[in-house]
Amino acid sequence: MNKKLAIATLTLMALPVLSMADFQPGPVPDTNPNLDVVGIFNAIFNFIWPFFIGFAVIMFIVAGFQFLTAQGEPGKVTQARNSLIWGAVGVAVGVLAFSIPFVIRNQLNA
């Protein structure tokens, strides 16, 4: 028990020394004075937009595949139609969500 306690104590005492072993701080990176909340939101939107487009395309492909494999069964055709409708609703909501900030900004600046 004493060996375990001694090893644990030495390990805990050595951790601060090991963590500072090769610390060489570099220069502080420059900050962007033009960065504001709007710029951050624009960066987030520009990052998310391609994923949204890809997801919308996949949604329409899945709906088309459901139509092709339904083979006239009313339940499957209804499910495929619902997938297509909700995919279109999702695209409309995404386009509106992406364009509303631009419309508001243009109206406020006019």
C-alpha positions as a Markdown table, in Angstrom:
| # | Residue | x | y | z |
|---|---|---|---|---|
| 1 | Met | 0.0 | 0.0 | 0.0 |
| 2 | Asn | 2.9 | 2.4 | 0.8 |
| 3 | Lys | 4.4 | 1.8 | -2.6 |
| 4 | Lys | 1.2 | 2.7 | -4.4 |
| 5 | Leu | 0.8 | 5.8 | -2.3 |
| 6 | Ala | 4.4 | 6.8 | -3.0 |
| 7 | Ile | 4.1 | 6.2 | -6.7 |
| 8 | Ala | 0.8 | 8.2 | -6.8 |
| 9 | Thr | 2.3 | 11.0 | -4.9 |
| 10 | Leu | 5.4 | 11.2 | -7.1 |
| 11 | Thr | 3.3 | 11.0 | -10.2 |
| 12 | Leu | 1.1 | 13.9 | -9.1 |
| 13 | Met | 4.1 | 15.9 | -8.1 |
| 14 | Ala | 5.8 | 15.4 | -11.5 |
| 15 | Leu | 2.7 | 16.2 | -13.6 |
| 16 | Pro | 3.2 | 20.0 | -13.4 |
| 17 | Val | 6.8 | 19.7 | -14.4 |
| 18 | Leu | 6.0 | 17.4 | -17.3 |
| 19 | Ser | 3.2 | 19.6 | -18.6 |
| 20 | Met | 5.5 | 22.6 | -18.8 |
| 21 | Ala | 8.4 | 20.6 | -20.3 |
| 22 | Asp | 8.5 | 22.1 | -23.8 |
| 23 | Phe | 6.3 | 25.1 | -23.6 |
| 24 | Gln | 7.3 | 27.8 | -26.1 |
| 25 | Pro | 4.6 | 30.4 | -26.5 |
| 26 | Gly | 4.4 | 32.0 | -29.9 |
| 27 | Pro | 3.2 | 35.5 | -30.8 |
| 28 | Val | -0.4 | 36.3 | -30.0 |
| 29 | Pro | -2.4 | 36.0 | -33.2 |
| 30 | Asp | -3.8 | 39.3 | -34.6 |
| 31 | Thr | -7.5 | 39.9 | -34.0 |
| 32 | Asn | -9.7 | 41.0 | -36.8 |
| 33 | Pro | -11.1 | 44.4 | -36.0 |
| 34 | Asn | -13.8 | 44.1 | -38.6 |
| 35 | Leu | -15.2 | 40.9 | -37.1 |
| 36 | Asp | -18.7 | 41.4 | -35.6 |
| 37 | Val | -21.8 | 39.4 | -34.8 |
| 38 | Val | -23.1 | 39.7 | -38.4 |
| 39 | Gly | -19.8 | 38.5 | -39.7 |
| 40 | Ile | -19.9 | 35.5 | -37.5 |
| 41 | Phe | -23.5 | 34.6 | -38.5 |
| 42 | Asn | -22.5 | 35.0 | -42.2 |
| 43 | Ala | -19.6 | 32.7 | -41.7 |
| 44 | Ile | -21.8 | 30.1 | -40.0 |
| 45 | Phe | -24.5 | 30.4 | -42.7 |
| 46 | Asn | -21.9 | 30.1 | -45.5 |
| 47 | Phe | -20.5 | 27.0 | -43.8 |
| 48 | Ile | -23.9 | 25.3 | -43.3 |
| 49 | Trp | -25.4 | 26.2 | -46.7 |
| 50 | Pro | -23.6 | 23.5 | -48.8 |
| 51 | Phe | -24.6 | 20.8 | -46.3 |
| 52 | Phe | -28.2 | 21.9 | -46.5 |
| 53 | Ile | -28.1 | 21.8 | -50.3 |
| 54 | Gly | -26.6 | 18.3 | -50.2 |
| 55 | Phe | -29.2 | 17.1 | -47.7 |
| 56 | Ala | -32.0 | 18.5 | -49.9 |
| 57 | Val | -30.7 | 16.7 | -52.9 |
| 58 | Ile | -30.4 | 13.5 | -51.0 |
| 59 | Met | -34.0 | 14.0 | -49.7 |
| 60 | Phe | -35.3 | 14.4 | -53.3 |
| 61 | Ile | -33.4 | 11.3 | -54.5 |
| 62 | Val | -34.8 | 9.2 | -51.6 |
| 63 | Ala | -38.4 | 10.5 | -52.5 |
| 64 | Gly | -37.8 | 9.6 | -56.1 |
| 65 | Phe | -36.6 | 6.2 | -55.2 |
| 66 | Gln | -39.6 | 5.7 | -53.0 |
| 67 | Phe | -41.9 | 6.6 | -55.9 |
| 68 | Leu | -40.0 | 4.1 | -58.1 |
| 69 | Thr | -40.2 | 1.2 | -55.6 |
| 70 | Ala | -43.8 | 1.9 | -54.6 |
| 71 | Gln | -45.2 | -0.1 | -57.6 |
| 72 | Gly | -48.6 | 1.4 | -57.3 |
| 73 | Glu | -49.2 | 0.5 | -53.6 |
| 74 | Pro | -51.3 | 3.4 | -52.1 |
| 75 | Gly | -49.5 | 3.4 | -48.8 |
| 76 | Lys | -46.0 | 3.6 | -50.3 |
| 77 | Val | -47.1 | 6.2 | -52.9 |
| 78 | Thr | -48.5 | 8.3 | -50.1 |
| 79 | Gln | -45.3 | 8.0 | -48.1 |
| 80 | Ala | -43.2 | 8.9 | -51.2 |
| 81 | Arg | -45.5 | 11.9 | -51.8 |
| 82 | Asn | -45.1 | 13.0 | -48.2 |
| 83 | Ser | -41.3 | 12.7 | -48.4 |
| 84 | Leu | -41.3 | 14.9 | -51.6 |
| 85 | Ile | -43.6 | 17.5 | -50.0 |
| 86 | Trp | -41.7 | 17.7 | -46.8 |
| 87 | Gly | -38.4 | 17.9 | -48.8 |
| 88 | Ala | -39.8 | 20.8 | -50.7 |
| 89 | Val | -41.0 | 22.5 | -47.4 |
| 90 | Gly | -37.6 | 22.0 | -46.0 |
| 91 | Val | -35.9 | 23.6 | -49.0 |
| 92 | Ala | -38.4 | 26.5 | -48.8 |
| 93 | Val | -37.7 | 27.0 | -45.1 |
| 94 | Gly | -34.0 | 26.8 | -45.7 |
| 95 | Val | -34.1 | 29.4 | -48.5 |
| 96 | Leu | -36.2 | 31.7 | -46.4 |
| 97 | Ala | -34.0 | 31.3 | -43.4 |
| 98 | Phe | -30.9 | 32.1 | -45.5 |
| 99 | Ser | -32.5 | 35.1 | -47.3 |
| 100 | Ile | -34.4 | 36.8 | -44.5 |
| 101 | Pro | -31.3 | 38.4 | -42.9 |
| 102 | Phe | -30.3 | 39.8 | -46.3 |
| 103 | Val | -33.7 | 41.3 | -46.9 |
| 104 | Ile | -33.8 | 42.8 | -43.4 |
| 105 | Arg | -30.3 | 44.2 | -43.8 |
| 106 | Asn | -31.2 | 45.7 | -47.2 |
| 107 | Gln | -34.4 | 47.3 | -45.9 |
| 108 | Leu | -32.7 | 48.8 | -42.9 |
| 109 | Asn | -29.9 | 50.3 | -45.1 |
| 110 | Ala | -32.4 | 51.7 | -47.7 |
